Amino acid sequence: MADDQEFIELYGAATNNLKHINLKIPKYKINLFTGVSGSGKSSLVFSTIAAESQRMVNKTYSSYVQQMLPQYPEPIIENIKNLPFSIVVDQKPMTGNSRSTVGTYTDIYTGLRLLFSRLAQPFIGYSMNYSFNNPAGMCPACQGLGKKRKIVIERLIDWDSSLNDGAIHFPTFRPGEWRLTRYTESGYFDNNLPLKKWEKEKLDLFLYGQPQTPTTPTQKWHKTAKYIGLLLRIRETFLTKETKKYATEIAKITETAVCSECHGTRVNKKVESAKIKGTSIADCSQMTLAELYDWLQTIDQQQVMVVVGDLKEKLRSLSSVGLDYLMLNRSTLSLSGGEAQRVRLANYLTSSLTNILYIFDEPSVGLHPHDLVGINRIFKNLCHKGNTVLIIDHDPDIIKIADQVFNLGEKAGTEGGYLTYHGSLTGLIESKTATGRELSKKPILCTEQRYFTEFYMLQNVSLHNIHNASIKVPKKALTVVTGVAGSGKSTLIRDLFVEKYPQTIVLSQRNIHTSNRSNILTYLGIFDDIREKFARHTHKPVSFFSFNGKGACEICKGKGYVEIDLAYMGKTKYVCEACQGQRYNQEVLKQFWKGINIAQFLKMSVKDAAKLFNTGKLHKVLDSLMKVSLDYIKLGQTLDTFSGGELQRLKIAQLLINLHTNIIVLDEPTSGLHEADIQNLVNLFKTMIAAGCTIIILEHNLHIMGQADWIIDMGPFAGQAGGKVLFQGYVQQLMKNNNTLTAKSLNDYYGQ
């Protein structure tokens, strides 16, 4: 292969904030991109390299097929050469519902079904008969869920209220929401009468009514709609098709227990009766992956060796990243962030594709330093197979394995977008970049040991892999809960602790919904106030100042750009000539408040706006954004252009604005943050603690651990080999013990 094809070459990359970057990325190597949050890493790697790769692949299909494929905006770049096909592994959480398990997600259960359909005795049918998602194989009592949820009516219904007053405590059934109309417009009930005064016949119809057509509905009733009792409707709509969207609300109105008929196996008696060497497929699902591998070793029938070989390869892949403790029947919804990340990554180890460009977005998220060993092994194996790896990450342990490092910056937003360094790790450490300074700086361990007298207590609690655990969390302190992925951190804090202290605010890893019509003002709920201010000072209606309403440019409909669909030639997008990308019509742009129109206001940075608006609710919002180092963000910048670190800090800013409790739980707040940003976050936490807050952080970042007032270490390992409280106390005491994986990682990091 010629030398000039050994590199991916980019010339004049200028997407978003990139400043016409030229660079060569070596193929078949691990290439790492770092820099402060918002410096342009995602713009370069995702919006330029990945987007162009996917666009080029799409162009190989017919025009008709292209219309059905995902559309990627054309990056702003002069030229790009030797670009391979790319596969992107981003930060999105694992999707699925209550029917999705480790076995179904990895296709291991599919292979087992095929194996049992060929060897099991007695013969009960082919592979679909072994599926708990098929009527032929599922347990009839729980419909293949392995558990049964009972709706607790007292939690669902407020008997003192009427339907119009909000008697149903569940989303989409509240006043003004559409599912409530299935009852208020049915003609069956007095919508203003408290439910406690209803006759028994009406209550039975309301709660347990079978599908039927109302005889005297109101005019608003849909002609083809059927009336269904409330409990049946919730069960069919939300419980049978359980998703994360309403998980919290469902938990509030239900009680869950293991199915008494299948005992959690999800399959019926007929499936359990079919066995290979005395083992049923249900038994296999309840083995750890290591135990399942050993069992497969005992199968030597020639006709199934291809299936067995494929299963063993998948199991080896999962074991290589430290997941051999998982069971196939484990719900994907119950996987921790670190576990979900590794399950996804392990899938690529079994791929036979070569010369692929693998792009990873912060693979260290959710992973303990001990877990990173397996992740790093994946990257090296992919390169050994003839692939190229691009990684965006800030973790020093990930940076250390890179063959080539590219640093962007030096600042964020419009002041970033420059390639400030590329070369070896040694050169990066010696460079004067923000990343180089952080890597060369000796980390400082907090040596203060505050004396605590008040604690939030948990005594002898049990759930999942936690059995009779007891902890104490000091009040008005920074507590960090750590341990390997799957050790029980989330169960201990997000489930058990929050259950006892329901006033707790939890800032989760759930992604912010982003679109090209949302910005920081709409997300933080302040844009309506801004429009009202403009309306009051200009004597115009509020809707006049919305680019989603009457104020929108007539040509682009408030988008700022015009999209032309050239039939089978694809879509072309260009800046709207009428509004010049400002999204508003000319009449709106003539209205001024404080010397600026609303389009000029949206182009201001948070920092500049804070100088102009130094009082009131808007100032409080801007001040919160400044505290989380988002001062460079433009007020009108759409959320779909934010980096992962910027979105994470935006969530923290929202927390500061709406703070109404003293107990705060944060799940990996350092996700997407550069080491230089983390100390600013620590300083913010200490300010909140001084104001009376108790902060609990589930975290793997060693910098954060070293700044904790109190640390709780879970382990020793993951799954059933974890769930124990190994240590609670001061960080220095944990490091002196040095008998846990966290203690060893801390000692290595701080050079103790």
N, C-alpha and C positions, 0 to 999 in steps of 0.2 A: 504494500500500500504506500502510495506517495506520501512524503512528509507533509505536504500542504493539506492532505486530507486527515491528518492526525489531530486536527483542531477544529472546533466550531468557531467560526470567525464572525464577529459582529462589527459593523462600521456605522457610526452616526446614530446610535440608539438614543432616541429622544422622547420615548413614551412617558407621559405624566411629567415627573420632575427630573428625568434623566437629562444630563447635559452633553448630548452628542458623544456618547461613550464608544470607544473602540477597544476591543479586547479579543484575545484568543483563549478559548477554553480547551484544555487538553482532553482528548477522548480516552476512554477506558481507564479513567482515573476518578478519584473522589475529589470533587471540587466544592469548596464551601464558600458561601456568601454570607458576610456578616456586616455589621454597621448598626448605628443607633436606629431605634424604631422610627420609621418614616423616612429613612435615608434613600430609599429607592430600590431596595433589594427585590421586593415583590414586583415592582414595575419592570425590572430587568429580567428576572427569572420567569415569572408567570405571565405578565402582560406582554412581554416581548418574545422570549425564547419559546415558552410552552405554547402561547397563543399562535405564533407563526408556524410552529411544527404541526399543530392540529389543523390550522387553516390549509397548509400545504397538502396534508393527508386528505382532507375533505375535497380538495380540488381534483383528486384522482377519480372521484365518483362522478356519475352523470349529474347533470343539472337538476334532474328530477329528484335524485336521491339526496343531493346536497340540501334541499329544502327541509328534509326530515332530520338532519344532523344538527348538533349544537352549533350555534353561530358564535364566532370569536371575532372581536374587533381587530381590524388590521393595525398592527403596531406601527409607531412612527420610527422608522429605521431606514437608512440609506441602502444597506445591503447586509445579507446574512448568508453564510456559506457552510456547506457540509453539515447541515442540520438533520439529525436522525429523527425517527419517529419517537414521540415522548409519551411517557405514562406519568401522571401527576398523582402523588399521594399527599393530600392536603390535611388540614387540621379538623375537618368536619367529623363530628362524632359518628359512631357506628349507627347506621339506621337499622330499623327492625321493629317488631312488635312482640307481644307476649308469645307468639308462635315461633319466633326466631331463636334458635339456640346455637351454641358453639358448633354442634354437629351439623346443623343445616347450613350455617354460614360458610363453613369450611368444606362442605360436601363430603365430610367423613361419614355422616349418617346415611347419605345417599349410597355410598359404597357399601356400608354395612347392610343396607336393605337388599342390595343386589347379592351380597354374599349369602345372606340368610335365605333368600328366595331360591338359591341353588343347592344349599347344603342342609338346611334345617329340617328336622323331623318333629312332628308330622308336617307334610307339605300343606301349606294353607293358601297358596297362591303366589303371584309374582310380586315384584318389589313394592308396588304401590300399596299392597295390602299391609305392609309393615310401616306405613307412614302414619304418624299421629295427626297429620293435617288432612288425611283422607278418611271419609266416613267408614271405610272398610277396616281401618286400623286404629282409629281413635277410640279412646275411652268414652262411652256414651254419657257418662255422668258429668264429665268436665269438658267435653268436646275437644279433648286433646291438649288441654292447657296444663294438666297436672295439679291444678289447684282450683278451688271454687271460691268465688267471691260472693259474699252475701251483703246486700244493700241494707244498711241500718236506717230504717225509716226515720227514726228520731233525729238522725244527723242530717237527713235530706230535707225534711219538712219542718217549717215553723208553723205550728198549729194555731198560733195567735194571729197570724197574718192571712190575708186573702191572696188570691192569685195575682191581682193587680198590685198588691203591696209587696210582692216578692216572697211568697210562701215557699217556693222551690229554691233550695240553696245549691244550684249547680249552673255552670256556664251554659249559655244559649237558652236557658229556661227562665231567665230573669226578666223583669219588666222591660219592654222595648225590644226583646230578643225574639228571633223568629220561631224557635221551638215552643215558646210559651203559647203562641197563637194556636197551636194544635190542641190546646185545651180551652183557652179563653174564647175562641171563635167556633168551638164545636157545638155550642147551643145547649150543652148538657149541664153547665154549672153556673152558679151565681158568682161572678168574678170578684165581687166586692164583699162577700161574706167570709169571715175568718173560717178556716178549715175545721176548727174545733166545734163549730156549730153545724157542720154538714151532717145530713142523715147518713146512716151506715151504707145504704144502697149507693148513694152518690160517691162516698169514699172508696167503696170497693170498685166501682166503675173507674174512678180517677186513678187508683193505684194498680189495679189488677185487670182492667178491661182488656178483652181480646180484640184483635183487629175487626173493625166494623165500620160501616158507613153511617155518619150521623144523620138523623132524620130531619132535624131542624137547625142546621148550622147558620151562621151569619153570612152576609154577602161576601165577607173577606175569606171565607173558607174555600180552599182550592177544590175544584170540582172532582178531581180524581183522587184526592187524599183520603187515607184511611185513619180512623181514630184508633190509637193504641194506648193502653194503660201506661202510666208513667214508669213503673218499675220494669216492664217489658221493654219499653222504648230505650231506657238507659242501658239495660243489659245487652240488647242487640246492637245498639249504636256505639257504646263506649267500652263495655266490659269484654265482649267477644272479640272486638277489634282494637284491643288496647294499644295505645301509642303513648309516647312521652308527653304529647301536647297537653293532655288532661290528667297526667299521672298524679299530680298533687291533689287535684280536686277529687279524683276517684278515691284516693286513699282516705280522704276526709269523710266520705259517706259509706265506706265499705269495711268489712272485716274479711280477711283472707285466711284460708286454711287448706292444708294439703288434702287433695281429693281422697275421700275415704274408700273409694272403690279401686282405683289404680295405684294409690299410695305414691302419687307423684311421677309415675313412669310415663303417663300420657297415653299409653296404648291399652287396648282391651285384652280380655282374658285369652282370646284366641291367639293373638300375637305372642303373648307371654308363654303360651304352651309350646310354640315352635322353638326348638333348641339345637344348638351345635355343641356337642361334647358337654351337655348339661347346662349350657349357658344360653339365655335368651337375649334378644336384641335390647330388651329393657335392662338386663344386667349389664350389658356392654355400655349403655348410656350412663350408668351410675358408677362406672369405673373411672379412675383418673386416666389421663392419656398415657401415662407410663405403664399402668396396669393393663390397659387395652393393648398396647404394643406387645407386652409379654404374652398376652393371650393369643394374639395373632401369630406369634412365633410357633404356636403349637399346631397350627393348621397347615397341612402339607398336601392336601388333595390337589392334583395337577390341574384340574379343570378350573380352579378359582385362583391360581397363583398370580395371574395378571391383576385381579382385583385386590388381592392381599398385598401385592407389591406396591400398588398405588396408595393404599391406605397407610402402609408403613412409611412410605416416603412423606406423606402429609404429616404424620405423627412425628417423624424425625424433625421436620421443619419447625413445628411448633415447640418441640422440646429444645431445639437449638437456641430459641430465644427465651427459654426459662418458663414455658407455659405447660410443662408436663403434669402439673398438679390440677389443671382444669378437668372438668367432666363434660361429656358431650351434651348432657341435659341442662347445662348451665344456660340461663337466658342471656341473650346478648345485651338486654337492657340492664342487667345487673353487673356487667363488666365495668371495672374501673377504667379511667381514661388511659392509663398505661397498658392495661391488658388489651383493650380494644385496639390500641395503636399497634401492639406487637402481633395480634391476630391478623391484622391487615398486612403488615410487613411480611409475615411468614408466608403468605400466599405467593409472594413473588419469588421466593426461594425455589419453588417447585416448577417455575416457568422455564421452558426450553428456548425461549426467544433470546436472540443475541443482537448486538449492535442497537440496543434500545437506550434511549435517554430517560433515565429514572430521575424524577424531580421530587424531593421530599421537603415538606414545609414543617419545620420544627419537630423532627422525630423524637426529640428529647422530652417533649411535653408529657407529663404524667408519669415519668420514669425516674426511679431512684437511681443514684449514681451506680449502684451495683447492677441494675438492669441494663445499663447502657453497654455492657460488655457484649451481650447478645445482639443488640441493635448494630453495633459497630461491625460485628461479624457478618451481618447481612450485607452491609455496604461493600465490604471486601469481597464477599462471594459473588455479588453481582458484577463487580469489575473483573473478577477472574473468569467469568463466563463471557467476557467480551462486551460488556455494557459500560455506559458512562453514567456517573452519578453526580447530580447537583443537589446540594443541601443548603437550605436557609436555616441557620441556627445560631444561638448565642452561647450554648453550653460549652465551657472549656474542654470537657472530655470528648465532645463531638469534634470540636475544632482541631484537637490534637491528632486525629487520625487522617485529616485531609492531606491529599497530595499537593493541592494548590488552594490558596486562600485568596478571595477577592473581597476587599473592604470598600464599602460605599459610605458616603457622608459628604462633608464631615458632620454636617448638621442634618436636621430633618426638614421635610416640606420643601418649599421653594429654595431654601438655602442648602439643600442636599442635592443628591443626584450625581455626584462626582465619583469617579473611580479613584480612590485615594491610595490604594495599595493593591498589588497582586504579586504573589510569590509564595515562598515557603512560610511555615509557621514561625520559624526562627526570625526571619526578616520582619514578620508582622509584629512580634513581641518587641523588636528593636525600633520599630517605626514610631512616629509621633502621632499616630492616629488614636482616636478615642478607644478603639478596640485594643490596640497595642498597649496603651497606658493601663487599661484594666487588667490585661493578661500579665503584664510585668509587675503590677502593684502587689505587694504582699498584703493579703487579706487581713483585716483587723477583727479580732474576736472581742465581743462585748464581755468585759470582765466583771461588770457590776452584778452583784447578787442582791436583788431587792428582797426585803423581808415582807412576806405576805401573811395576812391574818384572815382574809375572807376568800372563800372559794365557791365555785359552782361544782357540785358533786354529782357523780354517778356511782351507784353502789350495786355490785353484782348484776350487771346487765348482760343480756344474751341476745344475739341475733346473727343469723348466717354463720360465719366462722368464729364469732366472738362468744365466749362462754364464761359467765360469771366474772366479767371484768369490772374493775373499779378505778375511777380516775378523779382527780381534782384539778380544776382549772382556776388559777388565781384571778380575782376580779381586778379590773383596771390594769391589765398587763397584756403583753404580746406573747401568746402561746402558739408554738409551732408543733403540729402533729405530723410525724414522719414515719417512714417505713417503706419497704419495697412495695411495688404495685401489687394490689390484691391482698395486702396484709390486714386490711380491716379498718383503715383510716376513715373512709367515707361512711362505712356502716356505723362506726363509733360516734362520729360527730354529726354527719348529715342526717342520720336516722335516729340513733338513740339519744344523743344530746339534744337535738332539736325537738324530739318528742317530749322530753322532760321540760325544756325551756322554749315553749312555742313562740315567745316574743323575739326569738333570734332572727336576724336578717341573714339570709344565705345568698352570697354572690357566687353563682355557679359558673361552670365552663360553657354553658349553653351559648351558642352563637347568636349574635344580634342579627335580626332580619334586616338585610340591606337592599336598597334599590336605588335607581337613578332619580327618584323623587324624594328621598329622605336625606336629611342632613342632621348635624348635631343639634340644631334648634328644634326640629320636629321630634327627634328622639328624646330630648330632655324636656319636651312639653312646654317650650317657651315661645315657639313661633307664633302661636295664636295671640299671645300678649304683645308681640312685636307688631303684628298686623293691626291690632286694636289701637296701639300707640299711633301708628301712621294714619289710621282712619280718623282718630279723634283730632289730630292736628291738621288734617287736610279736609275734614268734613266729607269724607267719602265712606261708602260702606266697607265693612271689614273684608268681605269676599273679594273686593276690588284689588286687594294686595296679596292674593293667592295665585301662584302660577299653576295651581291645580283647579282654579275656578275662573271667576270673571276677569281676573287680571292677566290671564295667560295670553301670550302672543297668539294672534289668530292664525299665523302660518304654521308654527311648530307645535302649537297646543301646549306651550309651557315646558317643552323638553330642552329647548336651547339648540336643538339640531333638527334637521329634516332628514327623514329616511325615505329613500326611493326604492321600491320593490320592482326590479326589472324582470318580472316573471321568473323564468328559469335561470336567469343570469345572477340571481342573488340580490342582496340588499346593499345599497350604497348610502353612506351617512355623511352629511356635511353640516357645518355651522350654519344656523339659520341667518339669512341675509337681512331679514326684517328686524330682528331684535339683537343681532350680533352675539347670539349666545346668552343674552341676559334673561331670557325666558318670559319677560313681561311685555305687554303691549305699550305703544308709545304714550298713551294717556297716563298710564301708571308711572312711567319713567319721568313724567313732568311734575310728580308730587314729591315734595321735599319735607323732611323733618330733621332738625339739627344740621341743616345744610347738605344733606345727602338724600338720594332716593333709595328705595328698598333694594334695588339691584346693586347699588354701590355699597349698601350696608352688608349684603351677603358676600361681597368680595373682600370685606375687611377680615383681617386676622383676629383671632381671639385677643391677642395682646393689644392691638390698636383699638378694638372695640371697647376693651376694659378702660382705656384712657378716656374715651368719649362718654361712656355710660358708667358713672362711678357710684350710683346709688340704685336702690330698688332690686326687684327680683332678677332682672337681667344681669345686674352686676354680681349677684350671688352665683348665678350660673357660670358667668365668665370667670369668676374667682375660683370656682371649683375646677374648671378646665385648666386654669393656670397652675393650680396645685398639683395636677397630675401631668404637668409638662406637655400640655397640648396647646400652648400659647401660639404656635405657628400655624395652626389649622385655620383655613378660611371658613367663615360661618356658613357659607352656602355650599361647601364641598360635599358632594354626595357620599353617602356611607359606603357605597359599593367600590369606592376608590381607597378606602382606609386599609391600612395593613393590620395584621393580627394583633400586634402590640398596641396600635392606636385604638382598636376596638376594645381591647381589654382595659385600657386606661379610661376610655369613655364610660364603661360600665362602673368603674370606681368613682368617676365624677358624678354619675347619677346617684350612686350610693351616698355621697357627701351631701348632695342637694336634698335628698329625701330622708335623711337620717332621723329616725324617730324611736330608736331603741339603743340600749347600751351594749348589747351583745351582737357581735358581727362575726360571721363565718365566711372566710374567703377560700375558694378552691383554686389553688395555683394562680395567684394574682400576678406572678412573674411571667406567665405565658406570653411569648412574643416580645419580651422586654430585653433590651441590651443590658449588659452588666452596669453600664454607666447610668441607666435609668433606674436600676433597682435600689440604689442608695437613696434616691429622691423618694421612692415609694416607702422605704423604711422610715425616713424622716417624717413623711406624712402620717404613717401609722403611729409614730411616737407622739405627734401633735394631737391625734385623735384620742390616744390613751390619756394624755395629760388633761383632756377635756372630759374624762370620765368613761370612755369606752373600754370594753373588753373585746379584744380581737383574737380570734382563733384562725390560724392559717393551716390548711392542708398543703404541704409544700415539700419539694425535693431539692430546691435550690440551697446550696450550702452557704451562700452569702446570707440569705434570710435566716437560716438556722442559727448561724453564729451571732445574729443580732437579737435572738429571742430572749425574753425574760424567763421563759419556762418552756420545756420541751417534753413531748410525750412520744415515745418511740414504740411503734407496733412491729410485730413480727412473730418469730424470727424470719419466717419465709412467707410465702403467699398461700392462699386457699386454706385448706384444712391444716396445713403446716404453719399457719399464722394465727392471727386473731388474739394474740397475747400482748398484754401491756408489759413491754420489756423494761421500760424505764420512764420515770417522770420526775422532773426536777430541773436543776440548772444545767446549762450546756456544758460547763466545765466539768461537772461531775460525770456526765455521760461520757465525755472524752477520756476521763481518767479510767473509767471502767474498761473501755475499749473492747467490749465483748459482744457488740452488735455490729451489723453491717453499716448502720448509720454512724456509729462511733468511729469505725475504721475510716469511713469516707471523710468525716470531719477532721480526723487527725492527719490524713493525707493532704487535705485541702489547706489546713492552717499550719502544716509543717510542725505539728507537735511531736 
